[in-house]
Amino acid sequence: MIVVTGAAGFIGSCVATQIFKETDQELVLVDDFSRDEKWPNLNALEGVERVERKDFIDWLYDERPSIDFIIHLGARTDTTEFDQSIFDELNVNYSKAVWNYCAFRRVPLIYASSAATYGAGEHGYDDAHDLVGQLAPLNPYGESKNDFDAWALEQESAPPNWYGLKFFNVYGPNEYHKGRMASVVFHAFNQIKSTDGMKLFRSHNSNFKDGEQLRDFVYVKDVIRVIQFLMKKTPENGLYNLGAGQARSFLDLTKAVFKAVNKPENISFIDTPEDIRDKYQYFTEANMAKLKRAGYEAGFTSLEDGVEDYVSNFLVEGKYFEGQS
């Protein structure tokens, strides 16, 4: 049995769908299934057992299922939310409960950390464990992820295999429900479709020109491949960056979307909203050396190829992820 939490969300539904397509192992989906707008993400998972997020920990101890892996992707991911108690409950304490069960029952665990742990990048983007205590995230979401990473590294009792994945800017199918927190690719596609133009955030940092803010964009199909690699090869336990390993500008990304929809470039700039302006990351780039040393050789999809695939095969017709060959 494989359990995926956050299974109705963006990354979780893609991971669960691929597992369902490739294996005959029993699959259990965990999420808050009350949000109707997330249901289409589960179209390819008809008939799979579902457990409500609030019932999951009790279900584990009451049912004592035979689990081969828990992939814990459920979290509150809104970087514009500043109520620390929400993150303490959903991202820290809930994750501790999952970890403790995996340690007790000797169940391998993959969980979602985040590049938001790196803050402004003053200590770089290296997934070395000894840097975790020095990191200064820019918002409560990043703080919650770093707090859990730090806690996990301190535990004497741990799952037999565990991997905390520091997701960088993931984009791809099944993010229709995410609203403001959806990827820039998603927003660019919809803006261009409705207005023939795209508005990017203006830079409020003298070191970066407008639109030349840099992020590490990683396609969700690559995220799936990395998770499958970790489950199969079970390398050394610990934190692993999960980005493409190359920073690209928002201008690069937007131009790729214009090309994918075959429309002329029309890019303008607006001020970054004040509620996130002082929490804004101007540069991220994953150091992927650790994952490569662990034996991952598949490489990563280029931004241009990822955008083309996402736009042409999903966004244009509003399709959802049904698995990849």
C-alpha positions, 0 to 999 in steps of 0.5 A, spaced: 500 500 500 502 507 498 499 513 501 499 520 498 497 525 502 494 532 499 492 527 494 487 532 491 492 538 490 496 539 484 502 535 486 499 530 490 494 528 485 499 528 479 503 523 483 497 519 485 495 518 478 502 516 476 502 511 481 495 508 480 497 508 472 504 504 473 502 499 479 497 494 482 499 496 489 493 499 493 493 506 493 490 510 499 488 518 498 488 523 504 486 530 503 480 535 505 475 532 500 470 538 501 473 543 496 469 541 490 474 545 485 479 540 487 475 534 485 477 534 477 484 532 479 481 525 482 478 524 475 483 518 473 483 515 480 476 513 480 474 508 486 481 509 490 480 509 497 479 516 500 481 518 507 479 525 510 485 529 512 482 530 519 481 522 520 488 520 517 492 519 524 487 515 527 485 511 521 493 509 521 493 507 528 486 504 528 486 500 522 494 498 522 494 498 514 500 494 511 504 501 508 510 500 503 510 508 503 507 514 505 508 520 500 506 526 505 504 532 500 499 535 504 500 542 507 498 549 507 502 552 502 499 560 501 505 564 502 500 570 503 497 567 509 500 570 515 497 566 521 502 562 524 497 558 528 495 555 521 501 553 519 503 550 526 497 546 526 497 543 518 505 543 516 508 542 523 504 538 528 500 534 523 507 532 519 510 530 526 504 526 527 505 522 520 513 522 522 512 519 528 507 514 526 512 512 520 518 511 525 514 507 530 511 502 524 517 503 520 514 506 514 518 509 509 516 517 508 517 522 503 515 529 505 514 536 502 519 541 504 520 547 500 525 552 497 521 558 501 526 555 507 531 559 503 529 566 505 532 571 501 538 566 499 543 569 503 546 562 505 545 560 498 541 554 496 544 548 498 540 542 501 546 541 506 543 539 513 548 543 517 545 550 514 538 548 516 539 552 523 541 558 519 536 559 514 531 565 515 525 564 511 521 570 509 514 568 511 510 563 516 509 558 510 517 558 509 518 558 517 513 552 518 517 548 513 524 549 515 521 548 523 519 541 521 526 540 517 530 542 523 525 538 527 526 532 523 533 532 523 534 532 531 529 526 531 533 519 534 527 515 532 526 516 524 522 512 519 527 507 515 527 511 509 525 518 509 526 524 504 524 531 505 524 534 498 525 542 498 520 544 492 522 550 488 517 553 483 513 547 480 508 548 475 504 543 471 497 540 470 492 540 476 493 547 478 486 549 476 484 550 483 490 554 486 487 561 484 493 566 486 498 561 488 497 557 481 504 558 477 506 564 473 505 559 467 498 558 469 496 565 470 500 567 464 496 563 459 490 565 462 492 573 461 494 572 454 488 568 452 483 573 455 487 580 454 493 578 449 498 581 454 501 579 460 503 583 466 509 581 470 511 584 477 515 590 477 522 589 480 523 593 487 530 591 487 535 595 484 539 589 482 534 586 478 531 589 472 523 588 471 521 581 469 529 579 470 527 576 477 530 569 477 527 563 479 528 555 479 522 553 475 521 545 475 516 541 471 511 537 475 513 531 471 520 531 473 517 531 480 514 525 479 520 522 476 524 524 482 519 521 487 519 515 483 527 514 484 527 515 491 522 510 492 525 505 488 532 506 490 532 509 497 538 513 497 541 516 503 536 519 508 535 527 508 533 533 505 534 534 497 533 540 493 528 539 487 528 544 482 531 544 475 538 546 477 537 553 473 535 559 475 530 563 469 527 569 469 520 571 469 521 574 462 523 567 459 517 564 462 512 569 459 516 569 452 515 561 452 508 562 454 507 567 448 510 562 443 506 556 446 500 559 444 502 562 438 501 570 439 506 576 439 509 578 445 506 583 449 509 584 456 508 590 461 509 591 468 505 592 475 507 593 482 508 587 486 503 587 491 505 591 498 503 585 502 508 580 499 513 586 497 518 585 502 517 577 502 519 576 495 524 572 493 528 575 487 533 569 486 532 561 487 536 556 484 537 549 487 543 546 488 542 539 485 548 535 486 546 531 492 540 528 488 545 527 482 550 524 487 545 519 490 544 516 483 539 520 479 541 521 472 534 523 468 535 530 468 530 535 468 525 538 462 527 545 460 523 551 461 521 552 454 519 544 453 515 544 459 511 550 458 510 547 451 507 541 453 503 544 459 500 549 455 499 545 449 497 538 452 493 541 458 491 548 458 489 549 451 483 544 452 483 544 460 485 537 461 487 534 467 493 529 468 492 522 467 499 519 467 505 519 463 508 513 459 
